[in-house]
């Protein structure tokens, strides 16, 4: 699979000149970061907005959040310098399992080391520094992107002015870990898996497709599927079954199985309080103005988890994205999401103006 064919021509690449140390203690050499930018960085270097993408996403925010771009919108290029980088471990231009290991001259494959959300954020921070960004007006993202957002607030508080974490929690629950493990087992069961040492032209595509089918059932909701599919059938097959098969094959055609394993395990390791801190006390150390967006129909990261974030992050506001579409609503009901983010950013501007007048 030529994953580079999916990467936008506007994508740029940043190459680290020194080793990149992972949280595990392992070291990556020759790390590359794929990223895109929109707008212009001001002379003070303080008008940047960092967008963090989700699990199987990539750096081209305009491809999946286009309704958030525009004058007066959440990502306003008249005032914002928007940056999005492909995460560490992905297969869309940033170093991951499909990249060439400089010590062997072959793709890492199953030898790519275990990574964490913090590793992803530390690598993003290297890019932010290289772009001469002094501070980030906002760090925003949903799902896996939201995990990065929360880590940014804790790891680089001096650089982050505000955050917006969407459809996410501060730690992966047993529910999420169990679902991830079931998806990984589907990949492992594929005859082509070969312990991750599969040939590029014979990947475990069926196992990856089944994993995606499982995931799709958690990305939507009972009401969403009932409304769209009901018990409708085409010939002898239910419409929902054909939809899931289509979604599974669609991902298998554009994503890598080792990457799926790497990133899902990184998500399972997500816990802001790691290794031995109090979860509540850790959340209380987040001082930036924080927007928490929950989705009432989300069964993957249910509302109780966003409520918990809002209860303990001191300067936070909790808003609900009312939608029948479940977890994926932040990629579907984007007009509503845009309005929530605009209101949050306007409130920050108002607070700044009031403080200047005092």
N, C-alpha and C positions, 0 to 999 in steps of 0.2 A: 504494500500500500504506500503510495507516494503522498504522505501527509502534507508535504509542502504545497501541493496543488490546492489545498484548502486555505492556505495562509494568504491573506490579502496582499496585493502588490504594494500597498501603502505601509506594510509592516517594516519596521526597522529592527536592527539587531545590535545589541550591546555585548561585547566580549570582555569578560573579566580577565585581567592580566595576572592575577594572583590566585592561589588556591582558595576554594570556598569550603569552609568548615561547617559540617552539619551538626545538629544538636546531638546526634549519636556519637560524635567523635570522628566519624569517617570524613574523608576529604574528597572533593570533586575538583578536577583540574580542567581548565579550558571551558568554564561554564559560559553558556550563551543565553541571553535573554531576548525574547521576541517581544516587541512592544509597538504601540501606536500612540500618537499624540494628536490632539485637535486644539485649535486656538493658539494663543501666543503667551509665553511666559513673560510676565512684566519684569521691569528692571529690579524690583525688590525681591523677586523670586518667591512671592507669597500668594499667588493667585491660582495655585494648582489644585485640581480635584483628582484624586486617585480612585479609579473604579476597579474593583476586584471581581473577577468573573467566577462563575460557578463550576461545578464538577467537570463537565465535558465541554466547557466553553473555551473561548480563545480571546485574543487581544482586540478584535474588531468590535468595539462596543456598538458602533452604528448598525451592525448587522443584527444585533439582538435587543438593543434598547433604543432604537432610532426615535421613538416618540418622546424620549426624554431630552433630545437635542433641539435647541432652537432658542431664539430670543425670548427671554422671560420664562424659559423652562428650567428644569432641574439642572441641566448641563448647558449653560449659556455661553457660547463661544465668544460673545462680545466682552465678557468679563473673565471667563474661566480658561485655564490651560488644562485640558483634560488628558489624563494619562491612563493607559491600561496595559499591563504586561501579562503575557502568557505565564502561568504559574510554573514553578519548578516541578519537574516530574511529568509535565504534560507532553503531548506529542505534536504540538503546533508551534515549534520553533525554539522553545526554551529547553534546555538540557533535561533529558528524561530517558526512559528505557529505550526509545527508538534512536537516540543519539549515538554517535560514534564514541566509544571509549578510547581516549587517546593512548592508553597503555596497551591496548590490544589491536586497535585499528578496526574493530568490529562493533556492531551495536551492543549496548549494554545488555539488553534483554532482561533476563531474570536476575542478572548480577547488579542491576541498578540498586543502590542502597535504600534502605527505609528512610523516609523523610517525614517531617512534621509540618503543621501549619506555620509554626514559628520559623522553620527553615525557609518556607515560601516568602514570609514577610521580610526576613533578613535579606533575602536576595532582592526583593522589591526595593528595599531601602538602599541597596547598592546602586540600583538604577536611578532612584530619586536623587541621590547624591551626584551621580554622573551627569544628570540633566540640569544640575545647578539649582535645584528646587530647595529653597531654604525652609519653607513650611508648607503644609497642606491645609488648605481651607476646609476640605472635607475628604474623608475616606468613606466610600460607600460600596456596598455589595450585598448580594443575597445568597443564602444557602452556604456553600463552601466559601463564597466570596464574603459573606457575613462573618464567618469564622476569622478570616484574615483581618477584617475591619476591627474586630474586638481585640485581636492580638496587636494590631497597630497602636491602638489606644494605650495598651499596657507597655509595649516594648519601646515605643518612641513618643512618649507623651510630650516632649519638647517640640516635636515637629508637627503634631496633629492638633488642629484647632477644633474640629468637630467630627462626629462620626454618624453614619446611618447604617444600622445592621438590620437586614431584612430576612424574615422567615428563617430564623436560626436560633440556636441556643448557645450557651457558654461552655457546653460540654456535651459530647455525644452520649446519648442514653443507651441503656441496654437494648431498647427497641430498635434504635438505629443500627447499633453494632450487629444485632441479630440479623437484620435485613441485609446488611452489607455482607455478612458472612455467607448467607444463603446465595447471594449473587456471585460471590467468589467461587463457591463450590460448583455452581453451574459452569463456570469457565474451566475449573479444574477437571470437570467430568468430560470435557470435550476431548475426543481422541487425538486431536491435533495439539493439545496443550503441551505435552511433553515436558512437564515441569518448567514451563516458561521458555524452553529452548526450541521454539517453533520457527520454521522457515518463514520469511516474510510473505512468500507466495502461498503458504499453507497455514494461515493463522487459525486459532480456535474460534472461528467466526460464529458457529452455531452456539457455542457456550456463551460468547459475548452477547449475542442477540437475545438469548434466554435471560441473561442477567439484566439486560435493558428492559425486557418485558416485565420482569419482577419489579424493577425500579419504577416503571411507568405507572404501575398500580398504586404506588405510594406518592407519586408526584401529582396525582389528581385526587378526586374524591368520589364518594358514592353518588352524590347529587350530580356531579359533572358527567360521570359515565352513564348514569340513568337517563339524564336529559339528552345526551348526545346519541347513545346507542340503544338504551332499553334492552329488550330481548329481540331486537331486529336481527334478521338472518339473511344472508345471501347464499342461495342454493342450500347447502346443508351445513353451512358454517355461520356462527354468530358473527355479527359485524364487529363486535368488540374484539373477538379473537383475531380477525383479519387486521384490525387496527394495531393491535399489539405486535403481531408478526411483522407488520410494515415498519413500526418504530424500532423493533429489534434489529431488523436487517439494515435499516437506515443508519443506525449507530455503528453496526459491524462494518459497514462500508467506509466509515470515516474515522474510526477510533481504533486504538491499539489495546489488546487484552492485558499486556503487562502494565500499561499505563493505568488501566482501570483498577488493577490490583493495587498498584502503588498509591494512587490517589484515594481509593476507598479506605485503605489502611491508615493513611494520614488523617482522614476525617475521623476514623474511629479513635485515634489517639488524641483528638481535640478535647482539651480540658484546660480552661484558663487557669485553674488552680494547681496544675501540675508543678512540681511533683507532690508536695506535701502541705499545701496551703489550704486555708479555709475558702470554700467557693464564695460564700457570702462576703467575707472580708476582701477577697480579690476583686469582686465586682465593685465594692465600695471605694476602691482605689482609682477607678476610672473617673477622672474629673472633667473630661471634655463634655460640652453639650452633646447629648446623645439622642438620636431618633431611633426608636425601636418600632419596627413594623411587623405586626403579626397578621396571620391569615386565619380567621376562625375555622375554616374547613381544612386546614393543613393537618394531615395525619402523620406526617413525617417529623415535623417539629411543631407539636401542638401548642395552642395558645398559652397553656400553663407555663411553658418555657419562656415565652416572651414576657409574660407577666412577671416571672421571677427576675429576669434581667432588669425590668423597669422598677421593681420593688427595691433593688439593691444598688443600682447605679445612681449616684446622687443627683446628677443634673440631667435626668432623662425624661423623655416624653414617649408614651406608648400610643401608637395609632393603629387602627385596624383597617386592613385592606379587605373589605367585604366582597367576597367572590365565591361562586359555587365551585371554582376550579381547583381548589386545594393548593398544595405547595407551589405549583407552577404558576399561580396567579400573578406573581411578580414579573413573569415573562409573558403574560397574556393580557391582564387588565392594567396596561401600562399608563393609560391616561389618568386613571385614579391614582396610581403610584406616583406619577409625576406631580400631581397636585399636592400630595402629602409631603413630598420632598421640597417643593417650592415653598409651601407654607412654613416648613421647618427652617429653611434658609432665610426666608423673610423675617422670621422671628429672631434669628441671630443678628441680622442687620439692625433690626429695631432695638435690640438689647445694646448693641455697640453704639448706636446713635445716642441712646439714653445715657449710657455711661460717659460719653464724651461731653454731654451737656451738664453733667453734675459737677 
